[in-house]
Amino acid sequence: MTTTDTAPARFDNERIMGLINYALLFSSVFFAGVPALVAVILAYVQRSSASPAMRQHYRFQIWIFWISVLLGAVAGICGSWAIVDMVQQARGGGDFWAPRDFDFDGVALTGRMIVLFGIAGLALIAMTLWLLAAPTVGFIRLMVSKP
């Protein structure tokens, strides 16, 4: 066996791993992000020993992961902030940690709460669409052997 015989086999093995990573990223929408953690760890580990074409795919997979984490963080922070505002209003203001009864009957949505919930919802929608579209595009490009 010569070195030229092993080059296509190496690319096929790398390609299979890349396709698995794209599938993991895609499925992370349905499994609370856990497959994305596996995919990004595999991408970081495989990146240094990969061929130049596969290195671009691994870099794209890492970007997919970190952009989705950023969108998820925006959604989490905005949603939490709106909920804290709502709880603060239900408690009648004052010290947040002081023991008090909650009265959610008198809670009115303020403009800030609506904007924060809206941003959280849009960020979640963007994250979902990103985790469905980007891995699909990468998967297709890898199937036709494009970087």
C-alpha contacts under 8 A as a table, 3 or more apart, distances in Angstrom:
res1	aa1	res2	aa2	distance
1	M	5	D	6.24
1	M	6	T	7.63
2	T	5	D	5.36
2	T	6	T	6.91
3	T	6	T	5.28
3	T	7	A	6.42
4	T	7	A	5.33
4	T	8	P	7.41
5	D	8	P	6.39
5	D	9	A	7.12
6	T	9	A	5.09
6	T	10	R	5.98
7	A	10	R	5.12
7	A	11	F	6.24
8	P	11	F	5.04
8	P	12	D	6.13
9	A	12	D	5.04
9	A	13	N	6.28
10	R	13	N	5.18
10	R	14	E	6.18
11	F	14	E	5.01
11	F	15	R	5.82
11	F	51	S	7.56
12	D	15	R	4.88
12	D	16	I	6.11
13	N	16	I	5.18
13	N	17	M	6.38
14	E	17	M	5.12
14	E	18	G	6.15
14	E	50	A	7.13
14	E	54	M	6.97
15	R	18	G	4.97
15	R	19	L	6.12
15	R	54	M	7.23
15	R	142	L	7.09
16	I	19	L	5.07
16	I	20	I	6.16
17	M	20	I	5.04
17	M	21	N	6.20
18	G	21	N	5.02
18	G	22	Y	6.29
18	G	43	A	7.97
18	G	54	M	7.46
18	G	57	H	7.07
18	G	58	Y	7.10
18	G	139	F	7.95
18	G	142	L	7.68
19	L	22	Y	5.12
19	L	23	A	6.20
19	L	139	F	5.90
19	L	142	L	7.20
19	L	143	M	7.90
20	I	23	A	5.02
20	I	24	L	6.13
21	N	24	L	4.99
21	N	25	L	6.18
21	N	39	A	4.88
21	N	40	V	7.74
21	N	42	L	7.47
21	N	43	A	7.37
21	N	61	Q	7.46
22	Y	25	L	5.08
22	Y	26	F	6.14
22	Y	39	A	7.57
22	Y	61	Q	7.08
22	Y	135	P	5.02
22	Y	136	T	7.20
22	Y	138	G	6.90
22	Y	139	F	5.85
23	A	26	F	5.05
23	A	27	S	6.08
23	A	135	P	7.14
23	A	139	F	7.71
24	L	27	S	5.12
24	L	28	S	6.12
24	L	35	P	5.03
24	L	36	A	5.88
24	L	38	V	7.51
24	L	39	A	5.89
25	L	28	S	5.24
25	L	29	V	7.74
25	L	35	P	6.26
25	L	36	A	4.78
25	L	39	A	6.36
25	L	61	Q	7.83
25	L	64	I	7.94
25	L	65	F	7.51
25	L	131	L	6.58
25	L	135	P	6.28
26	F	29	V	6.41
26	F	131	L	5.67
26	F	132	L	5.40
26	F	135	P	5.73
26	F	136	T	7.19
27	S	30	F	5.48
27	S	31	F	6.54
27	S	35	P	6.69
27	S	36	A	7.89
28	S	31	F	5.01
28	S	32	A	5.94
28	S	33	G	4.31
28	S	34	V	6.08
28	S	35	P	5.00
28	S	36	A	5.40
28	S	131	L	7.56
29	V	32	A	6.06
29	V	33	G	6.09
29	V	128	T	6.41
29	V	131	L	6.56
29	V	132	L	7.45
30	F	33	G	7.60
31	F	34	V	6.21
31	F	35	P	7.02
33	G	36	A	5.26
33	G	37	L	6.79
34	V	37	L	5.32
34	V	38	V	6.79
35	P	38	V	5.10
35	P	39	A	6.16
36	A	39	A	4.91
36	A	40	V	6.08
36	A	65	F	6.57
37	L	40	V	5.32
37	L	41	I	6.20
37	L	65	F	7.96
38	V	41	I	5.26
38	V	42	L	6.20
39	A	42	L	5.14
39	A	43	A	6.06
39	A	61	Q	7.76
40	V	43	A	4.89
40	V	44	Y	6.10
40	V	61	Q	6.83
40	V	62	I	5.68
40	V	65	F	6.60
41	I	44	Y	5.21
41	I	45	V	6.20
42	L	45	V	5.09
42	L	46	Q	5.95
43	A	46	Q	5.22
43	A	47	R	5.72
43	A	58	Y	5.14
43	A	59	R	7.54
43	A	61	Q	6.88
43	A	62	I	6.69
44	Y	47	R	5.37
44	Y	48	S	7.63
44	Y	58	Y	7.38
44	Y	62	I	7.49
45	V	48	S	6.90
46	Q	49	S	5.81
46	Q	50	A	6.11
46	Q	58	Y	7.67
47	R	50	A	5.31
47	R	54	M	7.70
47	R	55	R	5.39
47	R	58	Y	5.91
47	R	59	R	7.51
48	S	55	R	7.50
50	A	53	A	7.93
50	A	54	M	5.75
50	A	55	R	5.49
51	S	54	M	5.27
51	S	55	R	5.93
52	P	55	R	4.96
52	P	56	Q	6.54
53	A	56	Q	5.43
53	A	57	H	6.84
53	A	146	K	7.71
53	A	147	P	5.30
54	M	57	H	4.98
54	M	58	Y	6.21
54	M	147	P	7.06
55	R	58	Y	5.06
55	R	59	R	6.09
56	Q	59	R	5.01
56	Q	60	F	6.17
56	Q	147	P	6.12
57	H	60	F	5.00
57	H	61	Q	6.17
57	H	138	G	7.16
57	H	142	L	7.68
57	H	147	P	6.34
58	Y	61	Q	4.98
58	Y	62	I	6.23
59	R	62	I	5.12
59	R	63	W	6.26
60	F	63	W	4.96
60	F	64	I	6.12
60	F	138	G	7.77
61	Q	64	I	4.99
61	Q	65	F	6.34
61	Q	135	P	7.47
62	I	65	F	5.14
62	I	66	W	6.30
63	W	66	W	5.22
63	W	67	I	5.97
64	I	67	I	5.44
64	I	68	S	6.22
64	I	130	W	7.63
64	I	131	L	7.17
64	I	134	A	6.83
64	I	135	P	7.51
65	F	68	S	5.27
65	F	69	V	6.22
66	W	69	V	4.91
66	W	70	L	6.14
67	I	70	L	5.05
67	I	71	L	6.23
67	I	127	M	7.96
68	S	71	L	5.07
68	S	72	G	6.01
68	S	127	M	5.34
68	S	130	W	7.07
68	S	131	L	6.93
69	V	72	G	5.00
69	V	73	A	6.03
70	L	73	A	5.06
70	L	74	V	6.26
71	L	74	V	5.14
71	L	75	A	6.25
71	L	123	A	5.45
71	L	124	L	6.88
71	L	126	A	7.26
71	L	127	M	5.64
72	G	75	A	5.05
72	G	76	G	6.03
72	G	123	A	6.78
72	G	124	L	6.43
72	G	127	M	6.63
73	A	76	G	4.99
73	A	77	I	5.97
74	V	77	I	5.29
74	V	78	C	6.05
74	V	119	I	7.96
74	V	120	A	6.68
74	V	123	A	6.56
75	A	78	C	5.37
75	A	79	G	5.89
75	A	119	I	6.79
75	A	120	A	3.89
75	A	121	G	6.75
75	A	122	L	7.83
75	A	123	A	5.27
75	A	124	L	5.99
76	G	79	G	5.22
76	G	80	S	5.90
76	G	120	A	6.77
77	I	80	S	5.18
77	I	81	W	6.00
77	I	120	A	7.82
78	C	81	W	5.10
78	C	82	A	6.24
78	C	116	L	5.07
78	C	117	F	6.59
78	C	119	I	6.69
78	C	120	A	5.42
79	G	82	A	5.20
79	G	83	I	6.27
79	G	116	L	6.21
79	G	117	F	5.53
79	G	120	A	5.41
80	S	83	I	5.05
80	S	84	V	6.08
81	W	84	V	5.12
81	W	85	D	6.22
81	W	116	L	7.26
82	A	85	D	5.07
82	A	86	M	6.22
82	A	112	R	7.52
82	A	113	M	4.87
82	A	114	I	7.84
82	A	116	L	5.73
82	A	117	F	6.38
83	I	86	M	4.93
83	I	87	V	6.13
83	I	113	M	7.87
84	V	87	V	5.09
84	V	88	Q	5.94
85	D	88	Q	5.02
85	D	89	Q	6.16
85	D	113	M	7.09
86	M	89	Q	5.12
86	M	90	A	6.20
86	M	107	V	6.85
86	M	109	L	7.58
86	M	113	M	7.57
87	V	90	A	4.91
87	V	91	R	6.17
87	V	102	F	7.68
88	Q	91	R	5.20
88	Q	92	G	6.40
88	Q	93	G	5.28
88	Q	94	G	7.86
88	Q	96	F	6.72
89	Q	92	G	5.16
89	Q	93	G	5.67
89	Q	107	V	6.18
90	A	93	G	7.65
90	A	102	F	5.33
90	A	103	D	4.91
90	A	104	F	5.07
90	A	105	D	7.87
90	A	106	G	6.81
90	A	107	V	5.67
91	R	94	G	7.95
91	R	100	R	6.45
91	R	101	D	6.34
91	R	102	F	5.01
91	R	103	D	6.37
93	G	96	F	7.30
95	D	98	A	5.51
103	D	106	G	6.22
103	D	107	V	7.43
104	F	107	V	5.18
109	L	113	M	6.02
109	L	114	I	6.60
110	T	113	M	5.22
110	T	114	I	6.36
111	G	114	I	5.16
111	G	115	V	6.19
112	R	115	V	5.14
112	R	116	L	6.04
113	M	116	L	5.07
113	M	117	F	6.01
114	I	117	F	5.19
114	I	118	G	5.95
115	V	118	G	4.93
115	V	119	I	6.08
116	L	119	I	5.14
116	L	120	A	6.12
117	F	120	A	5.01
117	F	121	G	6.08
118	G	121	G	5.09
118	G	122	L	6.11
119	I	122	L	5.12
119	I	123	A	6.00
120	A	123	A	5.15
120	A	124	L	6.19
121	G	124	L	5.12
121	G	125	I	6.20
122	L	125	I	5.04
122	L	126	A	6.02
123	A	126	A	5.01
123	A	127	M	5.99
124	L	127	M	5.03
124	L	128	T	6.11
125	I	128	T	5.13
125	I	129	L	6.15
126	A	129	L	5.18
126	A	130	W	5.94
127	M	130	W	5.02
127	M	131	L	6.08
128	T	131	L	5.19
128	T	132	L	6.22
129	L	132	L	5.12
129	L	133	A	5.87
130	W	133	A	5.26
130	W	134	A	5.58
131	L	134	A	5.95
131	L	135	P	6.44
132	L	135	P	6.26
132	L	136	T	6.46
133	A	136	T	5.16
133	A	137	V	6.24
134	A	137	V	5.21
134	A	138	G	6.22
135	P	138	G	4.97
135	P	139	F	5.85
136	T	139	F	5.03
136	T	140	I	6.19
137	V	140	I	5.23
137	V	141	R	6.14
138	G	141	R	5.07
138	G	142	L	6.04
139	F	142	L	5.18
139	F	143	M	6.13
140	I	143	M	5.02
140	I	144	V	6.44
141	R	144	V	5.34
141	R	145	S	6.11
141	R	146	K	5.03
141	R	147	P	6.70
142	L	145	S	4.75
142	L	146	K	5.59
142	L	147	P	6.74
143	M	146	K	7.69
